[in-house]
Amino acid sequence: MKKYKLIVEGMNCEGCVNSIRRVLEKLDARNIDISLERKSAEFYAKEENIEEIVSSIVNKGYEVKEVIKYD
C-alpha cells in the first residue's frame, strides 16, 4: 500500500467528510484522515485502486484537484 493525499474541492460539512470516508473504506483505503480545513484526504491504498477512488469521489459531486503519492 502507498500513501496518498487528495486535494478535494466541494467539502463543506461533516456529511461531506462521511461521504468521502465511505468511498475510501469501500475501496479498501486504510488510516484515513480527512480535513475540511485543508480540503484534503490522506490515506493508504493499493496503487491499482487510486483511479477508482478518484472517479468515485468525483461521481459523488466533488472535484479532486490534485493527487499526491508519497514514496
PDB file of N, H, CA, C and O in Angstrom:
ATOM      1  N   MET A   1       0.852  -1.193   0.000  1.00  0.00           N
ATOM      2  CA  MET A   1       0.000   0.000   0.000  1.00  0.00           C
ATOM      3  C   MET A   1       0.883   1.237   0.000  1.00  0.00           C
ATOM      4  O   MET A   1       1.956   1.266   0.604  1.00  0.00           O
ATOM      5  N   LYS A   2       0.403   2.247  -0.689  1.00  0.00           N
ATOM      6  H   LYS A   2      -0.468   2.224  -1.179  1.00  0.00           H
ATOM      7  CA  LYS A   2       1.103   3.527  -0.772  1.00  0.00           C
ATOM      8  C   LYS A   2       0.252   4.591  -0.075  1.00  0.00           C
ATOM      9  O   LYS A   2      -0.965   4.456   0.051  1.00  0.00           O
ATOM     10  N   LYS A   3       0.929   5.652   0.373  1.00  0.00           N
ATOM     11  H   LYS A   3       1.917   5.762   0.271  1.00  0.00           H
ATOM     12  CA  LYS A   3       0.212   6.759   0.998  1.00  0.00           C
ATOM     13  C   LYS A   3      -0.136   7.791  -0.068  1.00  0.00           C
ATOM     14  O   LYS A   3       0.684   8.137  -0.919  1.00  0.00           O
ATOM     15  N   TYR A   4      -1.373   8.272   0.001  1.00  0.00           N
ATOM     16  H   TYR A   4      -2.039   7.991   0.692  1.00  0.00           H
ATOM     17  CA  TYR A   4      -1.862   9.274  -0.943  1.00  0.00           C
ATOM     18  C   TYR A   4      -2.486  10.440  -0.192  1.00  0.00           C
ATOM     19  O   TYR A   4      -2.968  10.302   0.932  1.00  0.00           O
ATOM     20  N   LYS A   5      -2.458  11.583  -0.848  1.00  0.00           N
ATOM     21  H   LYS A   5      -2.067  11.694  -1.761  1.00  0.00           H
ATOM     22  CA  LYS A   5      -3.180  12.758  -0.362  1.00  0.00           C
ATOM     23  C   LYS A   5      -3.945  13.325  -1.549  1.00  0.00           C
ATOM     24  O   LYS A   5      -3.374  13.587  -2.607  1.00  0.00           O
ATOM     25  N   LEU A   6      -5.236  13.508  -1.356  1.00  0.00           N
ATOM     26  H   LEU A   6      -5.699  13.295  -0.496  1.00  0.00           H
ATOM     27  CA  LEU A   6      -6.069  14.116  -2.381  1.00  0.00           C
ATOM     28  C   LEU A   6      -6.489  15.502  -1.911  1.00  0.00           C
ATOM     29  O   LEU A   6      -6.899  15.681  -0.765  1.00  0.00           O
ATOM     30  N   ILE A   7      -6.384  16.478  -2.805  1.00  0.00           N
ATOM     31  H   ILE A   7      -6.050  16.333  -3.736  1.00  0.00           H
ATOM     32  CA  ILE A   7      -6.933  17.803  -2.544  1.00  0.00           C
ATOM     33  C   ILE A   7      -8.330  17.801  -3.162  1.00  0.00           C
ATOM     34  O   ILE A   7      -8.489  17.629  -4.371  1.00  0.00           O
ATOM     35  N   VAL A   8      -9.343  17.995  -2.307  1.00  0.00           N
ATOM     36  H   VAL A   8      -9.214  18.134  -1.325  1.00  0.00           H
ATOM     37  CA  VAL A   8     -10.733  17.822  -2.731  1.00  0.00           C
ATOM     38  C   VAL A   8     -11.509  19.121  -2.522  1.00  0.00           C
ATOM     39  O   VAL A   8     -11.632  19.610  -1.399  1.00  0.00           O
ATOM     40  N   GLU A   9     -12.028  19.671  -3.619  1.00  0.00           N
ATOM     41  H   GLU A   9     -11.928  19.274  -4.531  1.00  0.00           H
ATOM     42  CA  GLU A   9     -12.889  20.856  -3.544  1.00  0.00           C
ATOM     43  C   GLU A   9     -14.342  20.414  -3.403  1.00  0.00           C
ATOM     44  O   GLU A   9     -14.755  19.396  -3.960  1.00  0.00           O
ATOM     45  N   GLY A  10     -15.101  21.192  -2.653  1.00  0.00           N
ATOM     46  H   GLY A  10     -14.765  22.018  -2.201  1.00  0.00           H
ATOM     47  CA  GLY A  10     -16.526  20.920  -2.515  1.00  0.00           C
ATOM     48  C   GLY A  10     -16.921  20.335  -1.175  1.00  0.00           C
ATOM     49  O   GLY A  10     -18.111  20.199  -0.888  1.00  0.00           O
ATOM     50  N   MET A  11     -15.944  19.988  -0.347  1.00  0.00           N
ATOM     51  H   MET A  11     -14.978  20.099  -0.580  1.00  0.00           H
ATOM     52  CA  MET A  11     -16.263  19.505   1.004  1.00  0.00           C
ATOM     53  C   MET A  11     -16.550  20.714   1.879  1.00  0.00           C
ATOM     54  O   MET A  11     -15.731  21.628   1.973  1.00  0.00           O
ATOM     55  N   ASN A  12     -17.722  20.719   2.525  1.00  0.00           N
ATOM     56  H   ASN A  12     -18.388  19.977   2.449  1.00  0.00           H
ATOM     57  CA  ASN A  12     -18.014  21.866   3.380  1.00  0.00           C
ATOM     58  C   ASN A  12     -18.736  21.508   4.678  1.00  0.00           C
ATOM     59  O   ASN A  12     -19.162  22.391   5.422  1.00  0.00           O
ATOM     60  N   CYS A  13     -18.872  20.194   4.948  1.00  0.00           N
ATOM     61  H   CYS A  13     -18.526  19.477   4.343  1.00  0.00           H
ATOM     62  CA  CYS A  13     -19.530  19.807   6.194  1.00  0.00           C
ATOM     63  C   CYS A  13     -19.116  18.384   6.568  1.00  0.00           C
ATOM     64  O   CYS A  13     -18.446  17.696   5.797  1.00  0.00           O
ATOM     65  N   GLU A  14     -19.521  17.958   7.754  1.00  0.00           N
ATOM     66  H   GLU A  14     -20.065  18.516   8.380  1.00  0.00           H
ATOM     67  CA  GLU A  14     -19.203  16.605   8.209  1.00  0.00           C
ATOM     68  C   GLU A  14     -19.878  15.543   7.348  1.00  0.00           C
ATOM     69  O   GLU A  14     -19.362  14.433   7.218  1.00  0.00           O
ATOM     70  N   GLY A  15     -21.015  15.868   6.764  1.00  0.00           N
ATOM     71  H   GLY A  15     -21.435  16.770   6.870  1.00  0.00           H
ATOM     72  CA  GLY A  15     -21.668  14.939   5.851  1.00  0.00           C
ATOM     73  C   GLY A  15     -20.791  14.652   4.639  1.00  0.00           C
ATOM     74  O   GLY A  15     -20.722  13.519   4.164  1.00  0.00           O
ATOM     75  N   CYS A  16     -20.119  15.694   4.143  1.00  0.00           N
ATOM     76  H   CYS A  16     -20.175  16.615   4.529  1.00  0.00           H
ATOM     77  CA  CYS A  16     -19.184  15.522   3.023  1.00  0.00           C
ATOM     78  C   CYS A  16     -18.026  14.622   3.435  1.00  0.00           C
ATOM     79  O   CYS A  16     -17.629  13.723   2.693  1.00  0.00           O
ATOM     80  N   VAL A  17     -17.495  14.869   4.610  1.00  0.00           N
ATOM     81  H   VAL A  17     -17.817  15.599   5.213  1.00  0.00           H
ATOM     82  CA  VAL A  17     -16.394  14.054   5.128  1.00  0.00           C
ATOM     83  C   VAL A  17     -16.826  12.595   5.209  1.00  0.00           C
ATOM     84  O   VAL A  17     -16.088  11.704   4.789  1.00  0.00           O
ATOM     85  N   ASN A  18     -18.011  12.349   5.742  1.00  0.00           N
ATOM     86  H   ASN A  18     -18.611  13.073   6.083  1.00  0.00           H
ATOM     87  CA  ASN A  18     -18.506  10.983   5.882  1.00  0.00           C
ATOM     88  C   ASN A  18     -18.733  10.323   4.524  1.00  0.00           C
ATOM     89  O   ASN A  18     -18.476   9.130   4.363  1.00  0.00           O
ATOM     90  N   SER A  19     -19.207  11.086   3.557  1.00  0.00           N
ATOM     91  H   SER A  19     -19.416  12.055   3.688  1.00  0.00           H
ATOM     92  CA  SER A  19     -19.426  10.562   2.210  1.00  0.00           C
ATOM     93  C   SER A  19     -18.109  10.110   1.585  1.00  0.00           C
ATOM     94  O   SER A  19     -18.035   9.029   1.000  1.00  0.00           O
ATOM     95  N   ILE A  20     -17.085  10.925   1.707  1.00  0.00           N
ATOM     96  H   ILE A  20     -17.145  11.803   2.183  1.00  0.00           H
ATOM     97  CA  ILE A  20     -15.779  10.588   1.158  1.00  0.00           C
ATOM     98  C   ILE A  20     -15.160   9.423   1.938  1.00  0.00           C
ATOM     99  O   ILE A  20     -14.536   8.543   1.345  1.00  0.00           O
ATOM    100  N   ARG A  21     -15.330   9.417   3.252  1.00  0.00           N
ATOM    101  H   ARG A  21     -15.837  10.132   3.734  1.00  0.00           H
ATOM    102  CA  ARG A  21     -14.812   8.316   4.060  1.00  0.00           C
ATOM    103  C   ARG A  21     -15.435   6.976   3.627  1.00  0.00           C
ATOM    104  O   ARG A  21     -14.736   5.966   3.546  1.00  0.00           O
ATOM    105  N   ARG A  22     -16.732   6.969   3.354  1.00  0.00           N
ATOM    106  H   ARG A  22     -17.300   7.790   3.419  1.00  0.00           H
ATOM    107  CA  ARG A  22     -17.399   5.736   2.910  1.00  0.00           C
ATOM    108  C   ARG A  22     -16.823   5.243   1.577  1.00  0.00           C
ATOM    109  O   ARG A  22     -16.624   4.042   1.392  1.00  0.00           O
ATOM    110  N   VAL A  23     -16.557   6.164   0.655  1.00  0.00           N
ATOM    111  H   VAL A  23     -16.718   7.140   0.805  1.00  0.00           H
ATOM    112  CA  VAL A  23     -15.944   5.793  -0.627  1.00  0.00           C
ATOM    113  C   VAL A  23     -14.587   5.144  -0.375  1.00  0.00           C
ATOM    114  O   VAL A  23     -14.287   4.086  -0.928  1.00  0.00           O
ATOM    115  N   LEU A  24     -13.773   5.778   0.455  1.00  0.00           N
ATOM    116  H   LEU A  24     -14.016   6.638   0.903  1.00  0.00           H
ATOM    117  CA  LEU A  24     -12.428   5.263   0.728  1.00  0.00           C
ATOM    118  C   LEU A  24     -12.475   3.901   1.408  1.00  0.00           C
ATOM    119  O   LEU A  24     -11.719   3.000   1.048  1.00  0.00           O
ATOM    120  N   GLU A  25     -13.358   3.749   2.387  1.00  0.00           N
ATOM    121  H   GLU A  25     -13.973   4.481   2.679  1.00  0.00           H
ATOM    122  CA  GLU A  25     -13.472   2.470   3.089  1.00  0.00           C
ATOM    123  C   GLU A  25     -13.952   1.365   2.151  1.00  0.00           C
ATOM    124  O   GLU A  25     -13.469   0.235   2.223  1.00  0.00           O
ATOM    125  N   LYS A  26     -14.893   1.686   1.280  1.00  0.00           N
ATOM    126  H   LYS A  26     -15.285   2.604   1.222  1.00  0.00           H
ATOM    127  CA  LYS A  26     -15.423   0.702   0.337  1.00  0.00           C
ATOM    128  C   LYS A  26     -14.325   0.186  -0.595  1.00  0.00           C
ATOM    129  O   LYS A  26     -14.352  -0.967  -1.023  1.00  0.00           O
ATOM    130  N   LEU A  27     -13.360   1.059  -0.904  1.00  0.00           N
ATOM    131  H   LEU A  27     -13.338   1.996  -0.556  1.00  0.00           H
ATOM    132  CA  LEU A  27     -12.275   0.687  -1.823  1.00  0.00           C
ATOM    133  C   LEU A  27     -10.994   0.339  -1.059  1.00  0.00           C
ATOM    134  O   LEU A  27      -9.889   0.488  -1.581  1.00  0.00           O
ATOM    135  N   ASP A  28     -11.156  -0.121   0.170  1.00  0.00           N
ATOM    136  H   ASP A  28     -12.053  -0.242   0.594  1.00  0.00           H
ATOM    137  CA  ASP A  28     -10.078  -0.699   0.984  1.00  0.00           C
ATOM    138  C   ASP A  28      -8.967   0.264   1.381  1.00  0.00           C
ATOM    139  O   ASP A  28      -7.840  -0.173   1.614  1.00  0.00           O
ATOM    140  N   ALA A  29      -9.251   1.559   1.465  1.00  0.00           N
ATOM    141  H   ALA A  29     -10.167   1.914   1.276  1.00  0.00           H
ATOM    142  CA  ALA A  29      -8.251   2.503   1.969  1.00  0.00           C
ATOM    143  C   ALA A  29      -8.105   2.310   3.472  1.00  0.00           C
ATOM    144  O   ALA A  29      -9.045   1.889   4.147  1.00  0.00           O
ATOM    145  N   ARG A  30      -6.931   2.616   3.987  1.00  0.00           N
ATOM    146  H   ARG A  30      -6.168   2.958   3.439  1.00  0.00           H
ATOM    147  CA  ARG A  30      -6.625   2.451   5.409  1.00  0.00           C
ATOM    148  C   ARG A  30      -6.054   3.755   5.980  1.00  0.00           C
ATOM    149  O   ARG A  30      -5.581   4.612   5.234  1.00  0.00           O
ATOM    150  N   ASN A  31      -6.104   3.894   7.304  1.00  0.00           N
ATOM    151  H   ASN A  31      -6.488   3.197   7.910  1.00  0.00           H
ATOM    152  CA  ASN A  31      -5.546   5.057   8.014  1.00  0.00           C
ATOM    153  C   ASN A  31      -6.044   6.365   7.392  1.00  0.00           C
ATOM    154  O   ASN A  31      -5.251   7.238   7.037  1.00  0.00           O
ATOM    155  N   ILE A  32      -7.344   6.484   7.271  1.00  0.00           N
ATOM    156  H   ILE A  32      -7.987   5.775   7.560  1.00  0.00           H
ATOM    157  CA  ILE A  32      -7.967   7.624   6.595  1.00  0.00           C
ATOM    158  C   ILE A  32      -7.987   8.842   7.507  1.00  0.00           C
ATOM    159  O   ILE A  32      -8.412   8.761   8.660  1.00  0.00           O
ATOM    160  N   ASP A  33      -7.520   9.980   6.975  1.00  0.00           N
ATOM    161  H   ASP A  33      -7.175  10.046   6.038  1.00  0.00           H
ATOM    162  CA  ASP A  33      -7.556  11.263   7.685  1.00  0.00           C
ATOM    163  C   ASP A  33      -8.093  12.305   6.710  1.00  0.00           C
ATOM    164  O   ASP A  33      -7.429  12.652   5.733  1.00  0.00           O
ATOM    165  N   ILE A  34      -9.304  12.803   6.979  1.00  0.00           N
ATOM    166  H   ILE A  34      -9.844  12.521   7.772  1.00  0.00           H
ATOM    167  CA  ILE A  34      -9.944  13.776   6.102  1.00  0.00           C
ATOM    168  C   ILE A  34     -10.056  15.092   6.859  1.00  0.00           C
ATOM    169  O   ILE A  34     -10.513  15.118   8.002  1.00  0.00           O
ATOM    170  N   SER A  35      -9.634  16.195   6.216  1.00  0.00           N
ATOM    171  H   SER A  35      -9.263  16.173   5.288  1.00  0.00           H
ATOM    172  CA  SER A  35      -9.657  17.501   6.854  1.00  0.00           C
ATOM    173  C   SER A  35     -10.471  18.493   6.026  1.00  0.00           C
ATOM    174  O   SER A  35     -10.166  18.744   4.860  1.00  0.00           O
ATOM    175  N   LEU A  36     -11.514  19.055   6.649  1.00  0.00           N
ATOM    176  H   LEU A  36     -11.762  18.850   7.596  1.00  0.00           H
ATOM    177  CA  LEU A  36     -12.275  20.122   5.990  1.00  0.00           C
ATOM    178  C   LEU A  36     -11.417  21.368   5.815  1.00  0.00           C
ATOM    179  O   LEU A  36     -11.460  22.012   4.767  1.00  0.00           O
ATOM    180  N   GLU A  37     -10.633  21.711   6.845  1.00  0.00           N
ATOM    181  H   GLU A  37     -10.597  21.187   7.696  1.00  0.00           H
ATOM    182  CA  GLU A  37      -9.802  22.921   6.805  1.00  0.00           C
ATOM    183  C   GLU A  37      -8.783  22.881   5.673  1.00  0.00           C
ATOM    184  O   GLU A  37      -8.594  23.869   4.963  1.00  0.00           O
ATOM    185  N   ARG A  38      -8.123  21.728   5.507  1.00  0.00           N
ATOM    186  H   ARG A  38      -8.277  20.925   6.084  1.00  0.00           H
ATOM    187  CA  ARG A  38      -7.089  21.602   4.473  1.00  0.00           C
ATOM    188  C   ARG A  38      -7.658  21.132   3.138  1.00  0.00           C
ATOM    189  O   ARG A  38      -6.944  21.057   2.137  1.00  0.00           O
ATOM    190  N   LYS A  39      -8.965  20.814   3.138  1.00  0.00           N
ATOM    191  H   LYS A  39      -9.544  20.875   3.950  1.00  0.00           H
ATOM    192  CA  LYS A  39      -9.627  20.286   1.941  1.00  0.00           C
ATOM    193  C   LYS A  39      -8.857  19.092   1.389  1.00  0.00           C
ATOM    194  O   LYS A  39      -8.561  19.014   0.197  1.00  0.00           O
ATOM    195  N   SER A  40      -8.542  18.163   2.291  1.00  0.00           N
ATOM    196  H   SER A  40      -8.782  18.226   3.260  1.00  0.00           H
ATOM    197  CA  SER A  40      -7.714  17.042   1.868  1.00  0.00           C
ATOM    198  C   SER A  40      -8.176  15.737   2.502  1.00  0.00           C
ATOM    199  O   SER A  40      -8.856  15.712   3.527  1.00  0.00           O
ATOM    200  N   ALA A  41      -7.776  14.663   1.847  1.00  0.00           N
ATOM    201  H   ALA A  41      -7.223  14.684   1.014  1.00  0.00           H
ATOM    202  CA  ALA A  41      -7.988  13.313   2.368  1.00  0.00           C
ATOM    203  C   ALA A  41      -6.664  12.583   2.229  1.00  0.00           C
ATOM    204  O   ALA A  41      -6.125  12.468   1.128  1.00  0.00           O
ATOM    205  N   GLU A  42      -6.134  12.086   3.351  1.00  0.00           N
ATOM    206  H   GLU A  42      -6.572  12.179   4.245  1.00  0.00           H
ATOM    207  CA  GLU A  42      -4.895  11.304   3.333  1.00  0.00           C
ATOM    208  C   GLU A  42      -5.229   9.888   3.754  1.00  0.00           C
ATOM    209  O   GLU A  42      -6.033   9.666   4.659  1.00  0.00           O
ATOM    210  N   PHE A  43      -4.593   8.921   3.077  1.00  0.00           N
ATOM    211  H   PHE A  43      -3.940   9.102   2.341  1.00  0.00           H
ATOM    212  CA  PHE A  43      -4.905   7.521   3.335  1.00  0.00           C
ATOM    213  C   PHE A  43      -3.870   6.635   2.662  1.00  0.00           C
ATOM    214  O   PHE A  43      -3.064   7.088   1.850  1.00  0.00           O
ATOM    215  N   TYR A  44      -3.917   5.375   3.021  1.00  0.00           N
ATOM    216  H   TYR A  44      -4.572   5.007   3.681  1.00  0.00           H
ATOM    217  CA  TYR A  44      -3.105   4.353   2.354  1.00  0.00           C
ATOM    218  C   TYR A  44      -4.035   3.523   1.486  1.00  0.00           C
ATOM    219  O   TYR A  44      -5.128   3.152   1.912  1.00  0.00           O
ATOM    220  N   ALA A  45      -3.594   3.232   0.259  1.00  0.00           N
ATOM    221  H   ALA A  45      -2.705   3.533  -0.087  1.00  0.00           H
ATOM    222  CA  ALA A  45      -4.400   2.428  -0.656  1.00  0.00           C
ATOM    223  C   ALA A  45      -3.499   1.690  -1.620  1.00  0.00           C
ATOM    224  O   ALA A  45      -2.336   2.041  -1.818  1.00  0.00           O
ATOM    225  N   LYS A  46      -4.070   0.658  -2.214  1.00  0.00           N
ATOM    226  H   LYS A  46      -5.015   0.373  -2.053  1.00  0.00           H
ATOM    227  CA  LYS A  46      -3.351  -0.050  -3.263  1.00  0.00           C
ATOM    228  C   LYS A  46      -3.292   0.849  -4.495  1.00  0.00           C
ATOM    229  O   LYS A  46      -4.263   1.523  -4.840  1.00  0.00           O
ATOM    230  N   GLU A  47      -2.134   0.843  -5.149  1.00  0.00           N
ATOM    231  H   GLU A  47      -1.346   0.295  -4.869  1.00  0.00           H
ATOM    232  CA  GLU A  47      -1.941   1.705  -6.316  1.00  0.00           C
ATOM    233  C   GLU A  47      -2.988   1.443  -7.395  1.00  0.00           C
ATOM    234  O   GLU A  47      -3.428   2.372  -8.072  1.00  0.00           O
ATOM    235  N   GLU A  48      -3.386   0.184  -7.557  1.00  0.00           N
ATOM    236  H   GLU A  48      -3.028  -0.571  -7.008  1.00  0.00           H
ATOM    237  CA  GLU A  48      -4.364  -0.135  -8.600  1.00  0.00           C
ATOM    238  C   GLU A  48      -5.773   0.371  -8.279  1.00  0.00           C
ATOM    239  O   GLU A  48      -6.639   0.357  -9.154  1.00  0.00           O
ATOM    240  N   ASN A  49      -6.019   0.817  -7.043  1.00  0.00           N
ATOM    241  H   ASN A  49      -5.315   0.828  -6.332  1.00  0.00           H
ATOM    242  CA  ASN A  49      -7.337   1.322  -6.657  1.00  0.00           C
ATOM    243  C   ASN A  49      -7.468   2.837  -6.785  1.00  0.00           C
ATOM    244  O   ASN A  49      -8.579   3.358  -6.692  1.00  0.00           O
ATOM    245  N   ILE A  50      -6.375   3.552  -6.993  1.00  0.00           N
ATOM    246  H   ILE A  50      -5.473   3.129  -7.068  1.00  0.00           H
ATOM    247  CA  ILE A  50      -6.429   5.012  -6.887  1.00  0.00           C
ATOM    248  C   ILE A  50      -7.310   5.645  -7.960  1.00  0.00           C
ATOM    249  O   ILE A  50      -8.018   6.609  -7.669  1.00  0.00           O
ATOM    250  N   GLU A  51      -7.290   5.142  -9.174  1.00  0.00           N
ATOM    251  H   GLU A  51      -6.715   4.359  -9.411  1.00  0.00           H
ATOM    252  CA  GLU A  51      -8.146   5.720 -10.220  1.00  0.00           C
ATOM    253  C   GLU A  51      -9.620   5.545  -9.885  1.00  0.00           C
ATOM    254  O   GLU A  51     -10.424   6.452 -10.100  1.00  0.00           O
ATOM    255  N   GLU A  52      -9.970   4.384  -9.362  1.00  0.00           N
ATOM    256  H   GLU A  52      -9.317   3.647  -9.187  1.00  0.00           H
ATOM    257  CA  GLU A  52     -11.362   4.141  -8.979  1.00  0.00           C
ATOM    258  C   GLU A  52     -11.761   5.015  -7.790  1.00  0.00           C
ATOM    259  O   GLU A  52     -12.894   5.491  -7.720  1.00  0.00           O
ATOM    260  N   ILE A  53     -10.839   5.223  -6.866  1.00  0.00           N
ATOM    261  H   ILE A  53      -9.918   4.836  -6.923  1.00  0.00           H
ATOM    262  CA  ILE A  53     -11.111   6.099  -5.721  1.00  0.00           C
ATOM    263  C   ILE A  53     -11.405   7.513  -6.211  1.00  0.00           C
ATOM    264  O   ILE A  53     -12.396   8.120  -5.805  1.00  0.00           O
ATOM    265  N   VAL A  54     -10.548   8.036  -7.080  1.00  0.00           N
ATOM    266  H   VAL A  54      -9.743   7.543  -7.409  1.00  0.00           H
ATOM    267  CA  VAL A  54     -10.729   9.402  -7.589  1.00  0.00           C
ATOM    268  C   VAL A  54     -12.046   9.509  -8.353  1.00  0.00           C
ATOM    269  O   VAL A  54     -12.807  10.450  -8.131  1.00  0.00           O
ATOM    270  N   SER A  55     -12.329   8.566  -9.248  1.00  0.00           N
ATOM    271  H   SER A  55     -11.711   7.801  -9.429  1.00  0.00           H
ATOM    272  CA  SER A  55     -13.566   8.663 -10.033  1.00  0.00           C
ATOM    273  C   SER A  55     -14.801   8.523  -9.141  1.00  0.00           C
ATOM    274  O   SER A  55     -15.822   9.157  -9.406  1.00  0.00           O
ATOM    275  N   SER A  56     -14.726   7.711  -8.099  1.00  0.00           N
ATOM    276  H   SER A  56     -13.897   7.196  -7.884  1.00  0.00           H
ATOM    277  CA  SER A  56     -15.859   7.560  -7.173  1.00  0.00           C
ATOM    278  C   SER A  56     -16.120   8.850  -6.404  1.00  0.00           C
ATOM    279  O   SER A  56     -17.274   9.215  -6.180  1.00  0.00           O
ATOM    280  N   ILE A  57     -15.064   9.536  -6.001  1.00  0.00           N
ATOM    281  H   ILE A  57     -14.127   9.239  -6.183  1.00  0.00           H
ATOM    282  CA  ILE A  57     -15.226  10.812  -5.293  1.00  0.00           C
ATOM    283  C   ILE A  57     -15.809  11.861  -6.230  1.00  0.00           C
ATOM    284  O   ILE A  57     -16.684  12.630  -5.832  1.00  0.00           O
ATOM    285  N   VAL A  58     -15.333  11.897  -7.468  1.00  0.00           N
ATOM    286  H   VAL A  58     -14.623  11.272  -7.792  1.00  0.00           H
ATOM    287  CA  VAL A  58     -15.864  12.838  -8.463  1.00  0.00           C
ATOM    288  C   VAL A  58     -17.341  12.541  -8.736  1.00  0.00           C
ATOM    289  O   VAL A  58     -18.143  13.463  -8.878  1.00  0.00           O
ATOM    290  N   ASN A  59     -17.696  11.269  -8.808  1.00  0.00           N
ATOM    291  H   ASN A  59     -17.045  10.519  -8.693  1.00  0.00           H
ATOM    292  CA  ASN A  59     -19.094  10.885  -9.040  1.00  0.00           C
ATOM    293  C   ASN A  59     -20.012  11.299  -7.900  1.00  0.00           C
ATOM    294  O   ASN A  59     -21.222  11.422  -8.089  1.00  0.00           O
ATOM    295  N   LYS A  60     -19.442  11.517  -6.712  1.00  0.00           N
ATOM    296  H   LYS A  60     -18.459  11.418  -6.558  1.00  0.00           H
ATOM    297  CA  LYS A  60     -20.229  11.999  -5.564  1.00  0.00           C
ATOM    298  C   LYS A  60     -20.440  13.513  -5.630  1.00  0.00           C
ATOM    299  O   LYS A  60     -21.168  14.069  -4.808  1.00  0.00           O
ATOM    300  N   GLY A  61     -19.809  14.186  -6.604  1.00  0.00           N
ATOM    301  H   GLY A  61     -19.218  13.734  -7.271  1.00  0.00           H
ATOM    302  CA  GLY A  61     -20.016  15.623  -6.772  1.00  0.00           C
ATOM    303  C   GLY A  61     -18.867  16.503  -6.304  1.00  0.00           C
ATOM    304  O   GLY A  61     -19.005  17.725  -6.265  1.00  0.00           O
ATOM    305  N   TYR A  62     -17.751  15.910  -5.953  1.00  0.00           N
ATOM    306  H   TYR A  62     -17.640  14.917  -5.985  1.00  0.00           H
ATOM    307  CA  TYR A  62     -16.594  16.670  -5.501  1.00  0.00           C
ATOM    308  C   TYR A  62     -15.580  16.778  -6.636  1.00  0.00           C
ATOM    309  O   TYR A  62     -15.625  16.004  -7.593  1.00  0.00           O
ATOM    310  N   GLU A  63     -14.682  17.727  -6.527  1.00  0.00           N
ATOM    311  H   GLU A  63     -14.646  18.355  -5.750  1.00  0.00           H
ATOM    312  CA  GLU A  63     -13.628  17.889  -7.521  1.00  0.00           C
ATOM    313  C   GLU A  63     -12.284  17.537  -6.886  1.00  0.00           C
ATOM    314  O   GLU A  63     -11.877  18.152  -5.901  1.00  0.00           O
ATOM    315  N   VAL A  64     -11.605  16.557  -7.448  1.00  0.00           N
ATOM    316  H   VAL A  64     -11.936  16.057  -8.248  1.00  0.00           H
ATOM    317  CA  VAL A  64     -10.274  16.191  -6.968  1.00  0.00           C
ATOM    318  C   VAL A  64      -9.282  17.050  -7.734  1.00  0.00           C
ATOM    319  O   VAL A  64      -9.046  16.833  -8.923  1.00  0.00           O
ATOM    320  N   LYS A  65      -8.698  18.034  -7.039  1.00  0.00           N
ATOM    321  H   LYS A  65      -8.890  18.210  -6.073  1.00  0.00           H
ATOM    322  CA  LYS A  65      -7.799  18.997  -7.663  1.00  0.00           C
ATOM    323  C   LYS A  65      -6.396  18.453  -7.871  1.00  0.00           C
ATOM    324  O   LYS A  65      -5.711  18.816  -8.826  1.00  0.00           O
ATOM    325  N   GLU A  66      -5.973  17.569  -6.956  1.00  0.00           N
ATOM    326  H   GLU A  66      -6.530  17.274  -6.179  1.00  0.00           H
ATOM    327  CA  GLU A  66      -4.609  17.067  -7.021  1.00  0.00           C
ATOM    328  C   GLU A  66      -4.520  15.706  -6.314  1.00  0.00           C
ATOM    329  O   GLU A  66      -5.176  15.468  -5.300  1.00  0.00           O
ATOM    330  N   VAL A  67      -3.702  14.837  -6.872  1.00  0.00           N
ATOM    331  H   VAL A  67      -3.169  15.030  -7.696  1.00  0.00           H
ATOM    332  CA  VAL A  67      -3.416  13.538  -6.266  1.00  0.00           C
ATOM    333  C   VAL A  67      -1.913  13.508  -5.981  1.00  0.00           C
ATOM    334  O   VAL A  67      -1.098  13.590  -6.900  1.00  0.00           O
ATOM    335  N   ILE A  68      -1.560  13.391  -4.713  1.00  0.00           N
ATOM    336  H   ILE A  68      -2.222  13.324  -3.966  1.00  0.00           H
ATOM    337  CA  ILE A  68      -0.157  13.346  -4.301  1.00  0.00           C
ATOM    338  C   ILE A  68       0.136  11.931  -3.816  1.00  0.00           C
ATOM    339  O   ILE A  68      -0.559  11.409  -2.944  1.00  0.00           O
ATOM    340  N   LYS A  69       1.156  11.324  -4.379  1.00  0.00           N
ATOM    341  H   LYS A  69       1.721  11.749  -5.087  1.00  0.00           H
ATOM    342  CA  LYS A  69       1.560   9.984  -3.969  1.00  0.00           C
ATOM    343  C   LYS A  69       2.899  10.094  -3.241  1.00  0.00           C
ATOM    344  O   LYS A  69       3.861  10.655  -3.766  1.00  0.00           O
ATOM    345  N   TYR A  70       2.946   9.551  -2.034  1.00  0.00           N
ATOM    346  H   TYR A  70       2.165   9.095  -1.607  1.00  0.00           H
ATOM    347  CA  TYR A  70       4.176   9.553  -1.263  1.00  0.00           C
ATOM    348  C   TYR A  70       4.929   8.249  -1.516  1.00  0.00           C
ATOM    349  O   TYR A  70       4.317   7.193  -1.671  1.00  0.00           O
ATOM    350  N   ASP A  71       6.237   8.326  -1.557  1.00  0.00           N
ATOM    351  H   ASP A  71       6.735   9.185  -1.432  1.00  0.00           H
ATOM    352  CA  ASP A  71       7.054   7.109  -1.754  1.00  0.00           C
ATOM    353  C   ASP A  71       7.344   6.424  -0.455  1.00  0.00           C
ATOM    354  O   ASP A  71       8.014   5.392  -0.438  1.00  0.00           O
TER     355      ASP A  71
END
